[in-house]
């Protein structure tokens, strides 16, 4: 299963915009991408990607595709970071809020520029699991 790259990119822009707005306007705006992320993980339906699908100029299959499993992994990372950021804000730990939400902005910005840090983390994890499994069988 795959996702057209423009939909992945619009989700990355959405994350960047809402985190920056939370810094500039009100930290409660972190709830918007957090709730979208929770819904995406719980129901495997990203509301942002769904909302922008009608705006694709070509059929979805004609775009460069992104792996859906990788995107779910990336969504887990972003949602956990946003949850920690929001909880930190709720308890008055603003430095932690800025660090955790800043990691989301950084990861999304890097992904838009062509480097997926979530992909690197997942690849390393999968290799670790593979090596662990195969080292016990010899």
Secondary structure, DSSP 8 states (H G I E B T S, - for coil): -EEEHHHHHHHHHHHHHHHHHHHHT-GGGHHHHHHHHHHHHHHS--HHHHHHHTT-SS-GGGS-EEEHHHHHHHHHHHHHHHHHHHHHHHTT-HHHHHHHHHHHHHHHHHHHTT--HHHHHHHHHHHHHHHHHHHH--
